[in-house]
Amino acid sequence: MSKVWEFCKQLFWRAPFLTSSQKSNVYTIMRRLLRKHSRKTAFGDESLEEYIKNILDIQKSSFLFESLDKTNYIRDKDDIKLIAYYLPQFYPTPYNDEWWGKGATEWRNVSKAMPQYVGQYQPKLPGELGYYDLRILDNIKRQVELAQNAGVWGFCYYYYWFDGKRLLDEPVDLFFSSDIQYPVCFCWANEDWMKQWFGVSDEPLIRISHTEENYKNFIHSIVKYIADDRYITINGKKLLAIYKPRNIPHVERVLEYWRQYIKKATGYELYLIAVMGESYDTFPAEDFLTKGFDAINEFFFGPQRKYFQEIQDTKRFVCDEFLGYVYDYKEFVDQKKYFSDSAKKTYRAIAPMWDNTARKTNQGLILDGATPALYQTWLEDIGRETKKRVQTGELDDSLIFINAWNEWAEGAYLEPDMKFGYAYLNATKQAVLNVRSEEESGE
């Protein structure tokens, strides 16, 4: 049924007889009719006073605010390996200028976000790093310093390649041309860019040709990065993640071509990871292994979503109508629901927070009640499990993927902000150290 729905959506957005604005309006109406949990505004004087207080409190530090733990983190060779997804969208480009207006970056959405209900944490304001520009190398250097001292082993850059055309490439190339020593790898975001990315519609901005030849050609563009000593290796193989593995045509032939091409060009083998961004009910993860991938990683929060408890009925909305979802972060962690699914050779994923209403306003998805302490509990739990699975040979390495380092418009980031300060970075470091100490003590 989901495939039929997605196909119908694509046909609708490609229809030539409606304008972009008309399509967006029709789509919103259809969502309202189909979604049983659409929430009307429940707003009185008491709620108004509390909402105003929430807005004014944004100017203050929360009781959860923490200063940076400056204790020097020295990595142990057996520490869990945290890889944080990294979005290079924080600088102006000609494409974003054309599509969204002069100077548009991710910060435009972040800065204009407003709470949809009483108590929602919006807008999310950056701390030490401010509204940074990734064309400036000093900003990247400081990101790496913060990540390293927090026990984040490496970054996984989203790599954008569309039929030979690269987008958001400047920060990536700036890093590789620098002397910064830090492990990084790529996740090829092999999907079309749609206006829905900014909450407008499913109309395409730029497409990828899903042909065998085009997919083979992709690998040519990353050879020089693969050959770099800083590019992450797993058991001597260079890690490459594919965001939409099911989009690959003739997948066995394409993956084999990639392996042979990289081996010939660099002398390295590839460690190919299929990103699992959907429920295991939709597509068995193990099928990726039979197609030629070395491993799988959960992409938060595709596989985990069905285990979250919906709580939008408990919220007092201030928007005219709410068409999104609100989930209970605390209940998910308290009940350790992140262990609900487990698949062969699949690396765990975690999100410190999530709230994409900066992009999708009243149609967003929110993990309500997230805190650094809950995140730390989750990270320690899956860290211990990951170490055990490595010891038993179920996993090749102790990787855990964090979504994300800097997905500010999706409310998923570790970077310091004005509410929590450095609390999420401190929690990350403490989780790594706690998992280490428990292993050393034999617990």
C-alpha positions as CSV (number, residue, x, y, z in Angstrom):
1,M,0.0,0.0,0.0
2,S,2.8,2.4,0.8
3,K,4.4,1.9,-2.6
4,V,1.0,2.7,-4.3
5,W,0.7,5.8,-2.2
6,E,4.2,7.0,-3.0
7,F,3.6,6.4,-6.7
8,C,0.3,8.4,-6.6
9,K,2.1,11.3,-4.8
10,Q,4.7,11.4,-7.5
11,L,2.1,11.5,-10.2
12,F,0.3,14.3,-8.4
13,W,3.4,16.5,-8.0
14,R,4.3,16.1,-11.6
15,A,0.9,17.0,-12.9
16,P,1.1,20.0,-15.3
17,F,-2.3,21.4,-14.8
18,L,-1.8,23.0,-11.4
19,T,0.7,25.6,-10.1
20,S,3.1,24.9,-7.3
21,S,1.0,26.9,-4.9
22,Q,-2.2,25.1,-5.9
23,K,-0.6,21.7,-5.5
24,S,0.6,22.6,-2.1
25,N,-2.8,23.7,-1.0
26,V,-4.5,20.6,-2.4
27,Y,-1.9,18.3,-0.7
28,T,-2.5,20.0,2.6
29,I,-6.3,19.5,2.4
30,M,-5.8,15.8,1.5
31,R,-3.5,15.3,4.4
32,R,-6.1,16.9,6.7
33,L,-8.8,14.6,5.4
34,L,-6.7,11.4,5.6
35,R,-5.0,12.1,8.9
36,K,-7.1,11.0,11.8
37,H,-5.0,12.9,14.4
38,S,-5.3,16.4,13.0
39,R,-5.3,18.6,16.1
40,K,-7.3,21.8,16.4
41,T,-6.0,24.7,18.5
42,A,-6.8,24.6,22.2
43,F,-5.9,28.1,23.4
44,G,-7.1,30.1,26.4
45,D,-5.9,32.8,28.6
46,E,-3.9,30.4,30.8
47,S,-2.2,28.8,27.8
48,L,-1.5,32.2,26.3
49,E,0.3,33.3,29.4
50,E,2.4,30.1,29.5
51,Y,3.2,30.3,25.8
52,I,4.4,33.9,26.2
53,K,6.5,32.9,29.1
54,N,8.0,30.1,27.0
55,I,8.9,32.6,24.3
56,L,10.5,35.0,26.8
57,D,12.4,32.2,28.5
58,I,14.3,31.6,25.3
59,Q,16.4,34.5,26.2
60,K,17.5,32.7,29.4
61,S,19.7,29.7,30.0
62,S,17.8,26.5,31.0
63,F,18.5,24.7,34.2
64,L,19.8,22.0,31.9
65,F,22.5,24.3,30.5
66,E,26.1,23.1,30.9
67,S,29.5,24.6,30.3
68,L,32.0,22.7,28.3
69,D,33.7,19.8,30.0
70,K,37.3,20.7,29.2
71,T,38.7,17.5,30.6
72,N,40.9,16.2,27.8
73,Y,39.4,13.1,26.1
74,I,42.1,10.6,25.2
75,R,40.7,8.0,22.9
76,D,41.2,4.3,23.8
77,K,41.6,1.9,20.9
78,D,38.6,-0.1,22.2
79,D,36.2,2.8,22.7
80,I,33.0,2.7,20.7
81,K,33.2,4.5,17.4
82,L,30.6,7.2,17.1
83,I,30.0,8.6,13.6
84,A,27.9,11.7,13.4
85,Y,26.1,12.6,10.2
86,Y,27.2,16.0,9.0
87,L,25.1,18.4,6.9
88,P,27.2,20.8,4.7
89,Q,24.2,23.1,4.0
90,F,25.4,26.2,6.0
91,Y,26.6,28.5,3.3
92,P,25.0,30.2,0.3
93,T,25.1,28.6,-3.1
94,P,23.8,29.6,-6.5
95,Y,21.3,26.8,-6.5
96,N,19.7,27.8,-3.2
97,D,19.8,31.4,-4.3
98,E,17.7,30.4,-7.4
99,W,15.3,28.1,-5.5
100,W,14.8,29.9,-2.2
101,G,16.1,33.5,-2.7
102,K,19.4,35.3,-2.4
103,G,21.5,34.2,0.6
104,A,19.3,31.2,1.6
105,T,20.9,28.7,3.8
106,E,19.7,26.2,6.4
107,W,19.9,29.0,9.0
108,R,16.9,30.8,7.3
109,N,14.5,28.0,8.4
110,V,16.2,27.6,11.8
111,S,15.9,31.2,12.8
112,K,12.2,31.7,11.9
113,A,10.9,28.6,13.7
114,M,8.2,29.1,16.3
115,P,6.6,26.8,18.9
116,Q,3.5,24.9,17.6
117,Y,2.3,24.1,21.1
118,V,2.9,25.3,24.7
119,G,6.2,24.0,25.9
120,Q,7.8,23.1,22.6
121,Y,11.5,24.0,22.3
122,Q,11.6,26.4,19.4
123,P,13.4,28.3,18.0
124,K,16.7,26.4,18.5
125,L,19.4,29.0,18.8
126,P,23.1,28.1,18.3
127,G,25.6,28.7,21.1
128,E,29.3,29.1,20.7
129,L,29.5,28.5,17.0
130,G,26.7,30.9,16.2
131,Y,25.1,31.0,12.7
132,Y,28.3,29.8,11.2
133,D,29.4,29.8,7.5
134,L,31.1,26.6,6.4
135,R,33.2,28.5,3.8
136,I,35.3,29.5,6.8
137,L,37.9,26.9,7.7
138,D,38.1,28.1,11.4
139,N,34.5,27.1,11.9
140,I,35.2,23.5,10.6
141,K,38.3,23.3,12.8
142,R,36.3,24.3,15.9
143,Q,33.6,21.7,15.0
144,V,36.3,19.0,14.9
145,E,37.8,20.1,18.2
146,L,34.4,19.9,19.9
147,A,33.6,16.6,18.4
148,Q,37.0,15.0,19.2
149,N,36.9,16.1,22.8
150,A,33.3,14.7,23.1
151,G,34.4,11.3,22.0
152,V,32.8,11.5,18.5
153,W,35.1,9.4,16.4
154,G,34.3,10.8,13.0
155,F,31.9,12.7,10.7
156,C,29.9,11.2,7.9
157,Y,29.4,13.9,5.3
158,Y,26.3,13.9,3.1
159,Y,27.6,13.7,-0.4
160,Y,25.4,15.3,-3.1
161,W,26.0,14.1,-6.7
162,F,23.4,14.5,-9.4
163,D,24.4,13.0,-12.8
164,G,27.8,14.5,-12.5
165,K,26.8,17.7,-10.8
166,R,27.8,18.2,-7.2
167,L,26.0,20.4,-4.7
168,L,27.1,21.6,-1.2
169,D,30.6,20.5,-2.0
170,E,32.6,23.5,-0.8
171,P,32.8,22.5,2.9
172,V,33.8,19.0,2.0
173,D,36.5,20.1,-0.3
174,L,37.7,22.7,2.2
175,F,38.2,20.0,4.8
176,F,40.1,17.7,2.5
177,S,42.3,20.5,1.3
178,S,43.2,21.4,4.9
179,D,45.6,19.8,7.4
180,I,42.8,19.0,9.8
181,Q,43.3,15.4,11.1
182,Y,39.9,13.8,11.7
183,P,38.2,10.6,10.3
184,V,35.5,11.2,7.8
185,C,33.4,9.3,5.3
186,F,30.6,9.8,2.9
187,C,26.9,9.0,2.7
188,W,25.8,9.4,-0.9
189,A,22.3,11.0,-0.7
190,N,21.1,9.3,-3.9
191,E,17.7,10.8,-4.1
192,D,16.0,13.7,-5.9
193,W,15.8,17.0,-4.2
194,M,12.2,18.1,-3.7
195,K,10.6,21.3,-2.4
196,Q,9.2,19.1,0.4
197,W,12.7,19.3,2.0
198,F,11.7,22.7,3.1
199,G,8.1,21.8,3.8
200,V,6.6,23.2,0.6
201,S,5.8,20.4,-1.8
202,D,7.1,17.3,-3.6
203,E,7.9,19.1,-6.7
204,P,11.5,18.3,-7.9
205,L,14.3,20.8,-7.8
206,I,17.0,18.5,-9.2
207,R,16.9,14.8,-10.1
208,I,19.1,11.8,-10.2
209,S,18.9,9.4,-13.2
210,H,18.4,6.0,-11.7
211,T,20.2,4.1,-14.5
212,E,22.9,1.6,-14.1
213,E,25.4,3.7,-16.1
214,N,24.7,6.8,-14.0
215,Y,25.2,4.9,-10.8
216,K,28.4,3.4,-12.0
217,N,29.7,6.9,-12.9
218,F,29.0,8.1,-9.4
219,I,32.0,6.2,-8.0
220,H,34.4,8.1,-10.2
221,S,33.7,11.3,-8.4
222,I,34.9,10.1,-4.9
223,V,38.2,8.4,-5.8
224,K,40.5,11.2,-4.6
225,Y,38.6,11.3,-1.2
226,I,38.7,7.6,-0.8
227,A,42.5,7.7,-1.3
228,D,42.9,10.2,1.5
229,D,44.4,8.8,4.7
230,R,41.7,10.5,6.8
231,Y,38.9,8.7,5.0
232,I,37.4,6.1,7.4
233,T,38.4,2.5,7.1
234,I,36.8,-0.6,8.6
235,N,39.0,-3.6,8.6
236,G,41.2,-1.9,6.0
237,K,38.2,-1.1,3.8
238,K,36.9,2.4,3.0
239,L,33.4,3.0,4.3
240,L,30.8,4.3,1.9
241,A,27.1,4.6,3.0
242,I,24.3,4.7,0.5
243,Y,21.3,6.7,1.7
244,K,18.7,5.1,-0.5
245,P,20.1,1.6,-1.3
246,R,16.8,0.5,-2.9
247,N,17.2,3.1,-5.6
248,I,20.3,1.4,-7.0
249,P,19.4,-0.3,-10.3
250,H,20.9,-3.8,-10.9
251,V,22.4,-3.4,-7.5
252,E,24.7,-6.5,-7.6
253,R,26.4,-5.3,-10.8
254,V,26.7,-1.7,-9.7
255,L,28.3,-2.6,-6.3
256,E,30.7,-5.0,-7.9
257,Y,31.7,-2.3,-10.4
258,W,32.3,0.1,-7.6
259,R,34.5,-2.4,-5.7
260,Q,36.6,-3.1,-8.8
261,Y,37.0,0.5,-9.8
262,I,38.1,1.7,-6.3
263,K,40.4,-1.3,-5.9
264,K,42.1,-0.5,-9.3
265,A,42.2,3.3,-8.7
266,T,43.3,3.4,-5.0
267,G,44.4,-0.1,-4.0
268,Y,41.6,-0.1,-1.3
269,E,38.6,-2.2,-1.0
270,L,35.1,-0.8,-0.1
271,Y,33.1,-1.4,3.0
272,L,29.6,-0.7,1.7
273,I,26.8,0.2,4.2
274,A,23.1,0.2,3.3
275,V,21.2,2.9,5.2
276,M,18.0,1.5,6.7
277,G,15.7,4.5,6.8
278,E,12.4,2.5,6.9
279,S,10.6,-0.1,9.0
280,Y,11.9,-3.6,8.9
281,D,8.3,-4.5,8.1
282,T,8.6,-2.7,4.8
283,F,11.8,-4.2,3.7
284,P,13.9,-6.9,5.4
285,A,17.3,-5.5,6.3
286,E,19.1,-8.8,5.5
287,D,18.1,-8.4,1.9
288,F,20.7,-5.8,1.5
289,L,23.4,-8.2,2.6
290,T,22.4,-10.7,-0.1
291,K,22.6,-7.9,-2.7
292,G,26.3,-7.3,-1.9
293,F,26.4,-4.8,1.0
294,D,28.9,-5.4,3.8
295,A,26.6,-4.1,6.5
296,I,23.5,-2.0,7.3
297,N,23.0,0.9,9.6
298,E,19.8,2.1,11.1
299,F,18.9,5.6,10.1
300,F,17.1,7.3,12.8
301,F,14.3,7.1,13.0
302,G,13.0,4.9,10.2
303,P,13.1,1.5,11.9
304,Q,12.4,2.9,15.4
305,R,9.4,5.2,14.6
306,K,6.7,2.6,15.1
307,Y,7.9,2.1,18.7
308,F,7.4,5.7,19.8
309,Q,4.3,6.6,21.7
310,E,2.2,9.4,20.1
311,I,1.3,12.1,22.5
312,Q,-0.1,15.0,20.4
313,D,-3.4,14.6,22.2
314,T,-1.7,15.8,25.4
315,K,-0.4,19.1,23.8
316,R,-2.0,22.5,23.8
317,F,-1.4,23.7,20.2
318,V,-1.2,27.4,19.3
319,C,-1.2,26.9,15.5
320,D,-4.5,26.9,13.6
321,E,-4.2,23.2,13.0
322,F,-1.5,20.6,13.6
323,L,-1.0,17.9,11.0
324,G,2.2,16.4,12.3
325,Y,3.2,14.0,15.0
326,V,4.5,14.4,18.5
327,Y,6.3,11.4,20.1
328,D,7.4,10.7,23.6
329,Y,11.3,10.6,23.8
330,K,11.3,9.8,27.5
331,E,8.9,6.8,27.3
332,F,11.0,5.4,24.4
333,V,14.2,5.5,26.4
334,D,12.7,4.5,29.7
335,Q,11.2,1.4,28.1
336,K,14.5,0.8,26.1
337,K,12.5,0.4,22.9
338,Y,15.6,0.9,20.8
339,F,16.2,-2.8,21.4
340,S,12.8,-3.7,19.9
341,D,14.4,-4.7,16.5
342,S,17.7,-6.2,15.7
343,A,19.0,-7.4,12.3
344,K,22.1,-9.2,11.2
345,K,25.2,-7.0,10.7
346,T,23.2,-3.8,11.5
347,Y,24.7,-0.9,13.3
348,R,22.6,1.1,15.8
349,A,21.6,4.7,15.3
350,I,20.6,7.4,17.8
351,A,19.2,10.9,17.8
352,P,19.9,13.4,20.6
353,M,16.7,15.3,19.7
354,W,14.4,15.6,16.7
355,D,12.0,18.4,15.7
356,N,11.7,19.4,12.0
357,T,9.0,22.0,12.4
358,A,11.6,24.6,11.4
359,R,11.1,23.2,7.9
360,K,7.6,21.8,8.0
361,T,5.8,24.1,10.6
362,N,2.5,22.6,11.6
363,Q,3.2,19.4,9.6
364,G,6.4,18.5,11.4
365,L,7.5,15.6,13.5
366,I,8.7,16.1,17.1
367,L,10.4,14.0,19.7
368,D,9.1,15.7,22.8
369,G,10.9,15.7,26.2
370,A,14.4,14.9,24.9
371,T,17.2,15.7,27.4
372,P,21.0,15.1,27.5
373,A,20.5,12.6,30.3
374,L,18.0,10.5,28.4
375,Y,20.2,10.6,25.3
376,Q,23.2,9.5,27.4
377,T,21.2,6.5,28.8
378,W,20.3,5.5,25.3
379,L,23.8,5.9,24.0
380,E,25.3,3.9,26.8
381,D,22.8,1.1,26.4
382,I,23.5,0.6,22.7
383,G,27.2,1.2,23.2
384,R,27.3,-1.8,25.6
385,E,25.3,-3.9,23.2
386,T,27.5,-2.9,20.3
387,K,30.6,-3.9,22.1
388,K,29.2,-7.3,22.9
389,R,28.1,-7.9,19.3
390,V,31.6,-7.1,18.1
391,Q,33.1,-9.6,20.6
392,T,30.7,-12.3,19.3
393,G,31.5,-11.5,15.7
394,E,28.1,-10.2,14.8
395,L,29.5,-6.8,13.9
396,D,32.8,-5.9,12.2
397,D,33.4,-2.8,14.3
398,S,31.9,-0.9,17.2
399,L,30.2,1.8,15.0
400,I,27.2,3.8,16.2
401,F,25.7,6.4,13.9
402,I,24.4,9.7,15.4
403,N,21.7,11.6,13.6
404,A,23.2,14.2,13.7
405,W,26.1,16.6,14.3
406,N,24.4,19.6,12.9
407,E,20.9,19.0,11.5
408,W,19.6,22.2,13.0
409,A,16.4,22.5,10.9
410,E,15.5,19.0,12.0
411,G,16.3,19.7,15.6
412,A,18.9,16.9,15.6
413,Y,22.3,18.2,16.6
414,L,25.1,17.8,19.2
415,E,26.6,21.3,18.7
416,P,26.2,23.7,21.6
417,D,23.0,25.8,21.8
418,M,21.5,28.5,24.0
419,K,19.3,26.1,26.0
420,F,21.5,23.1,26.8
421,G,24.9,24.7,26.2
422,Y,27.4,21.9,25.8
423,A,25.3,19.3,27.7
424,Y,24.9,17.0,24.7
425,L,28.6,17.0,24.0
426,N,29.3,16.3,27.7
427,A,26.8,13.5,27.7
428,T,28.4,12.0,24.7
429,K,31.8,12.0,26.2
430,Q,30.5,10.6,29.5
431,A,28.7,7.8,27.7
432,V,31.8,6.7,25.9
433,L,33.9,6.8,29.1
434,N,31.2,4.8,31.0
435,V,31.0,2.1,28.4
436,R,34.8,1.9,28.5
437,S,35.0,1.7,32.3
438,E,32.4,-1.0,32.5
439,E,34.2,-3.1,30.0
440,E,37.5,-2.6,31.9
441,S,35.9,-3.6,35.2
442,G,34.2,-6.7,33.6
443,E,30.6,-5.5,34.3
